[in-house]
Amino acid sequence: MRIVVLIALMLSQLIVTAQEPGKKLQETAKSMLMQGDFDNAIAILETASKQAPADISIQKDLAYACYLKRDFGKSIQVGKILAERADADEQVYQILGLCYKATASYKEGAKLYKAALKKFPNSTIIYNEFGELLAMDNAASEAIEQWEKGITADPNYSSNYYNACIYYTKTGNWIRVALYGELFVNLESFTERTTDVKKAILNAWQKLFLPAVITQQLKNNSSAFEKAVLQTMEKIVPTVTAGFQAETSTSIRSKWVLDWFKGNKGYPFGLFDQQQYFIREGLFEAYNQWLFAEPVNPDAYKVWKDTHPKEATAFEAYQKTRLFKLPPGQHYFSR
């Protein structure tokens, strides 16, 4: 009986192998790509694609290997064929789009992303990359429209927040820098981009605590949600004579959170819920130190952690074990 089962397993493995030609070569090529051996990887993938011409994953790897080698012409040639296939997925458009960006082929790239969005209308990744291409083509006002659409499509994809935050820093929309930036650093907490955005958030809060600035922000075409946030903040501004500083951020923002939950029940928002949770659990000071002090004064942040080991350890444990997610239906921002 065991022999019969063994033979059956061997035969099934042979069938699987026969049904997946080119796979072994594909895995070998991937290993070479990781080692930076692009020439041999491409040669092997070309052989694998001849063995399995219908296998789109092999073709995608070939297009990407050519992109990594900076053979953009060949990558575009392969990518265009793939984009015409009925089974073309988002990665096909991503790889081809990377080549159009690398060659400054902005018109071709725009056509590609528009076609991709017809096929994948809720692709937050395509929205983000389309926005990046438009920004490279000096069409920033069109780029932000794509990033905003990407945020609406998926509020938990970090890159659209990053690009939108940088854009709004340049246009002086400080409330959106503050909110989008803080959403970003909670979704993407440990990258080089995180440090840059933290600095932008601190700058935005400091701007918002200048009476003339917050008045101007309220006059702008903000959404009703943003106006409610600004109005809650406006009540606190006169009480903060020294302006917003990293050292006083916890007391100021604690007051803001408490006032928000007293008067704005109509806008449930995951970021504010998290802030309220941090206050309740005694983690808000640690969070604000990480958010505001760490990027601008690492030495002061280290001193704070050394003198508050319990709070620092608890917050680090939270970051390692909890994944921030914004619930659906909480996008209250408008263009």
C-alpha positions in Angstrom: 0.0 0.0 0.0 2.8 2.4 0.9 4.5 1.6 -2.4 1.3 2.4 -4.3 1.0 5.7 -2.5 4.6 6.6 -3.1 4.3 5.9 -6.8 1.1 8.0 -6.9 2.9 10.9 -5.2 5.8 10.6 -7.6 3.5 10.6 -10.6 1.6 13.6 -9.4 4.9 15.5 -8.9 5.9 14.6 -12.5 2.5 15.9 -13.7 2.9 19.2 -11.8 6.5 19.5 -13.2 5.3 18.8 -16.7 2.5 21.4 -16.3 4.9 24.1 -15.2 7.7 24.3 -17.8 10.2 27.1 -17.2 9.6 27.4 -13.5 12.9 25.9 -12.4 14.7 28.3 -14.8 12.6 31.2 -13.5 13.7 30.4 -9.9 17.3 30.3 -11.0 17.0 33.6 -12.7 15.4 35.2 -9.6 18.4 34.1 -7.6 20.7 35.7 -10.1 18.7 38.9 -10.0 19.2 39.1 -6.3 23.0 38.7 -6.9 22.9 41.5 -9.5 23.8 39.2 -12.3 21.3 40.8 -14.8 22.8 39.4 -18.0 22.6 35.8 -17.1 19.2 36.2 -15.4 17.8 37.8 -18.6 19.3 35.0 -20.8 17.7 32.3 -18.5 14.3 34.1 -18.5 14.4 34.3 -22.2 14.9 30.5 -22.4 12.2 30.0 -19.8 9.7 32.2 -21.7 10.3 30.1 -24.8 9.4 27.0 -22.8 6.3 28.6 -21.3 5.2 31.5 -23.6 1.8 31.7 -21.9 3.3 32.1 -18.4 2.9 35.8 -17.7 4.9 35.7 -14.4 8.0 34.7 -16.4 7.4 37.5 -18.9 7.0 40.0 -16.1 10.3 38.8 -14.5 12.0 39.3 -17.9 10.6 42.8 -18.3 11.7 43.7 -14.7 15.2 42.2 -15.2 15.6 44.3 -18.3 14.5 47.4 -16.3 17.0 46.6 -13.6 19.7 46.3 -16.2 18.6 49.7 -17.5 17.7 48.2 -20.9 14.5 50.2 -21.0 13.9 49.6 -24.7 13.7 45.9 -24.3 11.7 46.1 -21.1 9.2 48.4 -22.8 9.0 46.0 -25.8 8.2 43.1 -23.5 5.9 45.2 -21.3 3.8 46.5 -24.2 3.0 43.0 -25.3 2.1 42.0 -21.7 -0.2 45.1 -21.3 -2.3 43.9 -24.3 -2.9 40.5 -22.7 -6.3 39.9 -21.0 -4.6 38.6 -17.9 -2.3 41.6 -17.5 -2.3 42.6 -13.8 -1.2 45.7 -11.9 2.4 44.6 -11.9 2.5 44.7 -15.7 1.5 48.3 -15.7 3.9 49.1 -12.8 6.9 47.7 -14.6 6.1 49.4 -17.9 5.4 52.6 -16.0 8.8 52.5 -14.3 10.4 52.4 -17.8 8.4 55.3 -19.0 9.4 57.3 -16.0 13.1 56.4 -16.4 13.0 57.5 -20.1 10.9 60.7 -19.4 8.2 59.3 -21.7 5.5 61.1 -19.9 2.8 61.0 -22.6 3.1 57.3 -23.1 3.2 56.8 -19.3 0.0 58.8 -18.9 -1.8 56.8 -21.6 -0.6 53.6 -19.9 -1.9 54.6 -16.4 -5.2 55.7 -17.8 -5.6 52.4 -19.4 -4.6 50.6 -16.2 -7.2 52.6 -14.2 -9.9 51.6 -16.6 -9.1 48.0 -15.9 -8.3 48.5 -12.2 -10.4 51.6 -11.1 -9.6 51.0 -7.4 -5.9 50.5 -7.8 -4.3 52.8 -5.2 -0.8 51.8 -6.4 -1.6 52.9 -10.0 -3.0 56.2 -8.7 0.2 56.8 -6.7 2.5 56.0 -9.6 0.4 58.0 -12.1 0.7 61.0 -9.7 4.4 60.5 -9.5 4.7 60.5 -13.3 2.6 63.7 -13.5 4.8 65.4 -10.8 7.9 64.5 -12.8 6.2 66.1 -15.8 5.7 69.3 -13.8 2.0 68.8 -13.5 1.7 69.0 -9.7 -1.9 70.1 -9.6 -2.9 67.0 -11.7 -0.6 64.8 -9.6 -2.4 65.6 -6.4 -5.7 64.6 -7.9 -4.3 61.1 -8.5 -2.9 60.9 -5.0 -6.2 62.0 -3.5 -8.0 59.4 -5.5 -5.6 56.8 -4.3 -6.2 57.7 -0.7 -9.9 57.4 -1.3 -9.5 54.0 -3.0 -7.4 52.6 -0.1 -6.9 54.8 3.0 -4.2 52.3 4.3 -1.7 52.6 1.4 1.1 54.8 2.7 2.7 56.2 -0.4 -0.3 58.4 -1.6 -0.2 60.1 1.9 3.5 60.6 1.6 3.3 62.3 -1.8 0.2 64.3 -0.9 1.9 65.5 2.3 5.0 66.7 0.4 2.7 68.5 -2.1 0.7 70.2 0.6 3.9 71.3 2.3 4.7 73.2 -0.8 1.3 74.8 -1.2 0.9 75.7 2.5 -2.1 73.5 3.3 -0.9 72.9 6.9 -4.0 71.1 8.2 -3.7 68.5 5.5 0.1 68.2 6.1 -0.6 67.6 9.7 -3.3 65.0 9.2 -2.0 63.2 6.1 1.5 63.3 7.6 0.4 61.7 10.9 -1.6 59.0 9.0 1.5 58.3 6.9 3.9 57.8 9.9 1.5 55.5 11.5 1.2 53.4 8.4 4.9 53.5 7.6 6.8 54.1 10.8 10.4 53.0 10.2 11.7 54.3 6.9 13.8 57.3 5.8 10.6 58.9 4.5 9.1 58.7 8.0 11.8 61.0 9.4 11.2 63.6 6.7 7.4 63.5 7.2 7.7 63.8 11.0 9.6 67.1 10.5 6.9 68.3 8.1 4.2 67.4 10.7 6.0 69.4 13.4 6.4 72.4 11.1 2.6 72.1 10.2 1.6 72.2 13.9 3.8 75.1 14.6 2.3 77.0 11.6 -1.2 76.2 12.8 -0.6 77.7 16.2 0.1 81.1 14.7 -3.3 82.9 14.9 -3.0 84.5 11.4 -2.2 81.2 9.8 -5.1 79.2 11.3 -7.5 82.0 10.4 -6.3 81.8 6.8 -6.6 78.0 6.8 -10.2 78.3 7.8 -10.9 80.7 4.9 -9.5 78.1 2.4 -11.7 75.6 0.7 -11.3 73.0 3.4 -13.8 70.2 3.9 -16.3 70.4 6.7 -14.3 67.8 8.6 -11.1 69.9 8.3 -12.9 73.0 9.3 -14.2 71.2 12.4 -10.6 70.2 13.2 -9.3 73.7 12.7 -12.1 75.3 14.8 -11.3 72.9 17.7 -7.7 73.9 17.4 -8.5 77.6 17.1 -10.0 77.6 20.6 -6.7 76.4 22.0 -4.3 78.6 20.1 -4.8 81.7 22.3 -3.8 79.7 25.4 -0.5 78.7 23.9 1.6 81.8 24.2 5.0 80.2 23.4 3.7 78.5 20.3 3.7 74.8 19.6 6.9 73.0 20.5 8.0 69.4 20.7 8.5 69.7 24.5 4.9 70.9 25.0 3.2 68.8 22.3 1.7 66.3 24.7 -0.2 68.8 26.9 -1.4 70.8 23.9 -2.5 67.8 21.9 -4.1 66.1 24.9 -6.3 69.2 25.3 -7.1 69.1 21.6 -8.1 65.4 21.6 -10.3 65.9 24.7 -12.0 68.9 23.1 -12.5 67.1 19.8 -14.3 64.1 21.4 -16.5 66.5 23.4 -17.9 68.3 20.3 -17.4 66.3 17.1 -19.3 63.0 17.3 -20.2 63.1 13.6 -16.7 62.3 12.3 -15.3 59.0 13.5 -11.7 59.0 12.6 -9.2 56.2 13.3 -6.2 58.5 13.9 -8.0 60.4 16.6 -9.3 57.2 18.1 -5.7 56.0 18.4 -4.6 59.3 20.1 -7.4 58.9 22.6 -6.3 55.3 23.2 -2.7 56.5 23.9 -4.0 59.0 26.4 -6.1 56.4 28.2 -3.1 53.9 28.2 -0.5 56.4 29.4 1.3 56.2 26.0 0.6 59.7 24.6 3.7 61.4 25.8 5.9 58.5 24.4 4.0 58.8 21.1 4.5 62.6 20.9 8.1 62.3 21.8 8.6 59.8 19.0 6.6 61.9 16.6 8.0 65.4 17.3 11.2 65.2 19.4 13.0 62.2 17.8 13.3 63.6 14.2 14.6 67.1 15.3 16.6 66.3 18.4 17.6 62.6 18.7 19.8 63.3 21.7 16.9 64.9 23.7 14.7 62.0 22.6 17.3 59.5 24.0 17.4 61.4 27.2 13.6 61.2 27.5 13.7 57.5 26.9 16.4 57.0 29.5 14.4 58.9 32.1 11.1 57.3 31.1 12.0 53.6 30.5 8.6 52.2 31.4 6.7 54.5 29.0 9.3 54.1 26.2 9.3 50.3 26.5 5.5 50.1 26.5 5.3 52.3 23.4 7.9 50.3 21.5 6.0 47.1 22.4 2.8 48.7 21.0 4.6 49.6 17.7 5.9 46.0 17.3 2.6 44.3 18.1 -0.1 46.6 16.8 -0.8 47.4 13.1 -2.5 50.8 12.5 -5.4 50.6 10.1 -7.9 53.3 9.1 -11.4 51.9 9.0 -13.3 52.3 5.7 -15.7 55.2 5.2 -13.5 57.8 7.1 -12.3 59.9 4.2 -13.8 63.3 4.8 -11.3 65.3 2.7 -12.3 67.1 -0.5 -10.3 68.7 -3.3 
